Amino acid sequence: MSFNIALSGVNAAQRDLDTTANNIANVNTVGFKQSRAEFGDVYATSLLAGSRTKVGDGVLTQEVAQQFSQGALQFTESALDLAISGNGFFALAPDLSSRDFSYTRAGMFKLNSENYVVNSASQHLLGFPVNADGSSASVATSTMVPIRVPDSSGAPQATTEVDMKMNLPAGAVGLDPTQFDPADQLSYHAKTSITVYDSLGDSHVQTFYFIKDVNAPAASPNEWIMLTAVDDTLVNITNDDGTTVPALPPPAVPGPADARNFAGTATGNPVTGARLIFGSGGDFTGIQSANGTNQPDFKLTTEALGAILTNGSDQTQTLSIDFNFSVGPQTPEEPTQYADPFVATTLSQDGLAVGRLTGIEINKDGLVLAKYSNGTFDPIARIGLIRFANEQGLTQQSNTQWKESILSGEALAGEATTGTYGDINSQALESANVNLTTELIDMIVAQRNFQANSRALEVNNQLNQTVLNIR
């Protein structure tokens, strides 16, 4: 019997050595979870045997159990390198239509030739479909689908509003607005331009001209005329309430017929501009309307740009010009007239050109966003996480993957950062949770156990030889 006891000890020590060697071999395997050999003693006795003198029958390997503790995060440069901080597994499918899922903590993903997110074994990463606002349409394993990054362009957005803040020079000598000539820089005091966009994403240049009115009344000497043009064509301006400011004669420039074009003549329709009024302290007091009242909201609107937009875009597009977009009384965003040169301190618009896909971004909650060159983000999908009631009951597969089993319980799908699910870290990988120092010590201990049990076998053999040699 002592032979069998020592032999069971040798086998147990060998299993412990094998487990430790496997842990050490995978110390650099992303998402690897170390294993631990668990042993139990063997004891058997009959009803009539003397249990008090029974020694035992050796040792048995009960289980090689994986340890699902968190591995350290290793940061990378790829947005598709993903690491889970906390509970959960990534779900993988071998092809687009398969429902034979496997689960992993290894987040080394890339795009295949069809722009699907896959791992090195060409298995597809699964996620939940999302709505336009990024919310998940459904959170269930049955609705999980392979994640694909689209190669489409970002949708354009027509400009609806231009926000402007500028300083007009208080010392400017007044000019006659009726002599305005855009080709003559001496007929106006300042100009500035901004790129705006139509509904198709085509760009257009909107230019603003500022003229200090020499004909302003003595009671209000700080009045400026502002005119605007889109693609070198003057457009009429109205107040936000629909009224128009006093009309100016058309540009006095010889040329073809259209009086509102910079190449126009002095004949034709007059152009309505905006009359900006400043107080004696340089503060902006209002915009004069056609009936002589000031507009308190400091907003203007151009006429429809249909005559200018000849590319098939929205012919009803207008441009709102906002001189008061302050977010609070401590940060006024209104024009000024100080004793400083002209400067446009704020000039922005809300339109967008057509965007090219420049990359993807993945949030901690797993939301995958397509990033475009026009500054927009489109939600693509949300990476799903899977958890189990008993992780150690999972069936281990190769490539650092596991399968659902009866012991693990049913796969439960959810979103990262909710409930007991962990966070998803982009540009990071989870290292193996192997402590190399501990494994080396365990290997030494297992080696000593193996040697001791081998010595017990040798002693048993010597005792048997002694008995056989008795004459």
NORLINKA-V373136 format. One record per helix or strand of 3 or more residues. SS is the DSSP state (hx for helix, st for strand). FROM is the first residue (numbers start at 1). TO is the last residue. Records with the same first field share a line. If there is no record, write none. Layout:
BEGIN
SS = FROM-TO + FROM-TO
END
This chain:
BEGIN
hx = 2-25 + 51-53 + 141-143 + 177-179 + 185-187 + 218-220 + 391-393 + 436-469
st = 35-41 + 59-66 + 73-75 + 81-85 + 89-93 + 102-104 + 116-118 + 124-128 + 161-167 + 190-197 + 203-213 + 223-230 + 233-235 + 237-239 + 274-278 + 283-288 + 299-302 + 320-322 + 343-349 + 357-362 + 367-372 + 377-387 + 395-397 + 401-403 + 412-415 + 423-426 + 428-430
END
